[in-house]
Amino acid sequence: MRPSFVLKLLSTVLALAVFVPGLTFGPADAQVIKRKLPKAGFQPLMRTGTPGVGYSSNQGPSQMVSGSSQGMHLVPGLDRGNRASAGDWYDPGEPDLKMQWVRWEPRKMPLRVWISPGLQLPSLAFQELKATRVDTVAQMCFQGNNPNPFASLTQVTGWNDEMGEAVAAGIEMWKPLEQEGLFSYDFTPNPREANILVFFNDNFAGATEPGGISTGGYTCAQAIPYAKIAEALKEGKNPRTPPVVMELSLGVNSTLEKLKAATAHEFGHALGIKAHSPYRDDIMHENRVVEQLSQADKNTIRRLYKSRTQWVL
């Protein structure tokens, strides 16, 4: 057999191999690690402390400023490329406060995180979430002595325990930074003692701005001037501040890995990274395309929690 004929035959075989339908060479689907979470419940356990300034939708320790994150959008981003360095970080400031920095007070540690069992908050126009979501959830959770404050909420269709595990895994992506003494947090089965509450929906429909059905998560918070908190503490009061509310779309985050990464993005907002990173290789980029925290994500949260801020959560 002539060498030229052998080469031609080999080329034909290789070409056929490339175009065989269904032939893929990607990695196997990643599995979410199972962990033992406290079952979501409504035990009437309240945070102890000296009664002080309480939360109210109309009044409180200060005039609240509402802030939010709109999760993932279809927007372009920057690449660091050869410019990437171990010291990279981005501005975590709150756009609604002219990019001033916001973070949790040390006295709130460890933060308590409650993951609802797939519960969906009342449907609301996308544009109204930032202004009203925190007040609504705080009133449901804190007013009165109802041991089951979210009993009226329904579960999102298709919810299962594995989704809860994926959400917990996304939140725990930030856990290694606890070892540096920046912050600390844990899960709680009691929403009434939680600082951060997690809810779900099918999608964020009804948006006329970027987001809507393509938005994978939305985090609402209210920033408070630290001077107001310090004044209340000086008077011997124990001011209660409203919780941070995270909502995750199960329609957009259609796989466990997507849900896990979207949760990590939103929990970054819940910790205080209010602005999005302009770089696509950070999990805090608006149109998140990565599934792990970058070095810049870690450096940014370090800078935030090693700095004094005029605004707190």
N, C-alpha and C positions, 0 to 999 in steps of 0.2 A: 504493500500500500504506500502510495507516494506521501511524503511529509506534508506537502501543500494540502492534500486532501484531508489528512488527519487534523491539521490546524483548522481547516474550514468546518469540519464536522464538530470539533470541540467548541468553536465559536457559536455554532447553531445551538448546541446543548446548553451553553451558558446563557444565551439569550432567552431560551425557553424557560430556564429556571428563574430568571428575573421576573417574568411576566406570568408565572403560575398563579391563578386566582387564589386568594386566601393565604398565600405564603408570606409570613411575617417573621421578623427577627427581633421584635421588641422584647423588653423585660416582662416577666410575669407580673400580673396585677399585685400591687402591694396590699398587705393585709393590715387592718387596724388592730393594734395590740389590745387585748382584753384587759380591763382593769376593774377592780371592785369599787364601784361608786356607791355613795349613799343613795338609797332610793328616794326619788323626789316625793316629798310629803309636806304636811302642813302642821307639824307639831307646834303647839302654842308656846314656843320658847322665844322669849324676847331678850334682846341684848341688855345686860345690866348696866347700871350707871346712874349717876345723879341726874334726876329729871332737869331738863334745861330747855333750851330753845327747840321747839318741835317743828316738824315739817308741816307746811300748809301750802296749798296751791295758790293762795292769795297773799300770804305773808310768811315771813321766816327770818332767819338771822341776817338776811341781806337780800338785795334785789338780785335774783338769779339771772344768769346769762345762759341761754340755751345754745348748745353746740351739737353737731352731729357729724357722722361720716356716711357717705353714700355708697360704701362698698366698692364693687368692681364695675367699671364702665369701659366702653370700647374707645379708649383714647390712646394716642401714641405715647411713647416714653423715651427716655434717654438711655444710652448704653455707656457704661464706664470704660469698657474696653481695656486698652493698655494703661489707662489712667487710674485704674482701681488700686487702692492701697488699704493697708490694715487700719488706717485711721479714718476711713470714709464715714460720714454721717450726713443727715439732712435735717432741715428745720422742722421740729415737731409742733410748732406753734398753732394756736387756734385762729383760723382766718377771721372768725367773727369778732375776735378781740385784738385785731391788728397784729396777729402772730405772736401774742404773748403766750408764755408756756404755762401749762396746767398739769398738775399731777396730784396723786393722793397724798394726804397727810400721813406722817409716820404713826400718829395715834390710831389710825384706822387699821393698821396691820395686825394680824393677817386679814386681808380682804376675804370676804365670804362670797362664793360664787354658787348660785342656784341655777341648775339646768332643768327647765321644766320638762315634763314627760310629753313633749311634742305639742304643747299648748299654743294656740293661736290667739293673739290679741284682736280686739274688735277691728274690723276693716276700716281703713281710713285713707283719704286721698294722700298720695305720696308726698305732696308739697306741705301737708299739715303735720307730718310726723315730728319734725324737729321742734315745732313750737308746743306740741301738746302731749307727746308720748310719755315723757317722764312724769308730768303731773298726773296723768291718768293712772299709770301704774303705781305711783306713790300713794295716791288716794285709795286705790283698791287694796294695797298691801298694808298700809299703816293705820288708816282710819278705822276706829272701832276695835273690837277684840275678836274678830272673826278668825277662827283657827284655820279656815280654808278659804283664803281671800280670792283665789282664782277658780272656785268651783263652777262658776258660770261659763268658763272658757271651754271650747271644744278642741279636740285633738286633730291635728292635720292628718288628712287621709294618707295612708301608707306609712305612718310612723312605726318604727320598731326600735328595740333597745340598742341595736348596733349603731344607729344614728347618734344616740346619746353617747356611746363610747367614742365615736369619731369626733364629736364636739369636745369631749373631755380631752382627747388626745391633742386637738388643736390648741386648746387653752394651755396644756402642759408643755407646748413648745417653748414657752417663756419661762418655764420652771427652773432651768439651770441658772438663770440670773439671780435667783434667790440666794444662791451661795455667796454672792458678792454683797449681800446685805442691802440691796437696792429696794426691794419690796418683798412681800410674802403674801400668799393666798392659799385658800383651800376650798373644797367643795362643802356645801351644807345641804341637808334635806329640808331646811326650813326657809321659805322665801321671805318670811318676816324679819329675819336677821341678815339677809343678803345685802351686799353692797352692789353686786352685779347680777342681774337676772337675764336669763336667756330664753327667748321665745322663738317660734317658728311660723312660717306661712308657706303657701304654695308659690307665690311670687309677689313682688311689689308692683301690682298693676295700677294703672291710672296715672302714671307720671307723664308729664309733657316735657320734662327736662331730661338730660341724660340719666339713665338708670332704668327705673320701672321694671319691666319684665326681664331686663338683662342685669339687674342689680342682685348680687348674691347675698348681700348683708347690709344692715343699717344699724348704726349705734348712736343712741341719743344720750346726752349728758347735760348737766347744768353746772357751769363753773361758778364758784363763789369766791369773792374777795377774801383772801386769808386774813386781812385786818378785821373783818367781821367775826370770823371764827376766833381769833386771838382775843378779841374784846369779850366775847361770850365766855371763853375759858377763864379769863381773868376774873370774871364775876362769879365763878364757881359753877357755871352752867355746863351742860354736856350737849352741845348742839347736834341734832340729828340732821343729816343732809340727805337729799333725795338720791335714789339709786341710779346707776347707769343701766340702761335697757338695751340689750342686744337682740336683734331679730335676724333670723337666717332663712333664706329661701331654699326649700327642698326641691323646687322646680328647677332653679338654676344650678344648684349644687346636687346634681343627679347621681353622683357616686360618693362613696364614703371618703375617698381621697380628696375630692373637690370640697366636700363639707368640712373636712378636717382643716384644709388650708384656708378656706374662707373664714372659719372660726378663728384661726390664728391671726388673720388680718384684722378682724373685728375686735379681738381681745387686745390687740396693740392699741386700737383707738380707746378701748375701755381703760387701759392703763394710763393713757394720757398723750399718746402720739396722735394729735388731732389732724394735722395736715398730712397729705399723702406724699410719699417720696416721688421725685420726678424720674427715678431710675427703675427700669423694668426688672432688674435683678434683685430688687428688694421686695419682701412680702407685703410691704406697706405701699407699694405702687397702686394707683387707683385701678388700673386694669391688671390685677394680679395675674402673673403668668408663671410664678414659681411656687413651690410647695414647701419651702423651708425658709427659716429666718436667715438673712444674710448677715455678714459681718457689720454692714452699715446699720441694719435694724438693731443689732445688739449695741453698737456704739451710740446710737441715737437715744435709746432708752437709758443707757448709762449716763449720758450727759444730762438728760432730763432729771433723773433722780438724784444726781449729785449737785443739782443747782437749786437755789432758793427761788420760789415762784410767788408772784403776787396773787395767783388764782389757784384754787384747789378744788378737788372733787369731794 
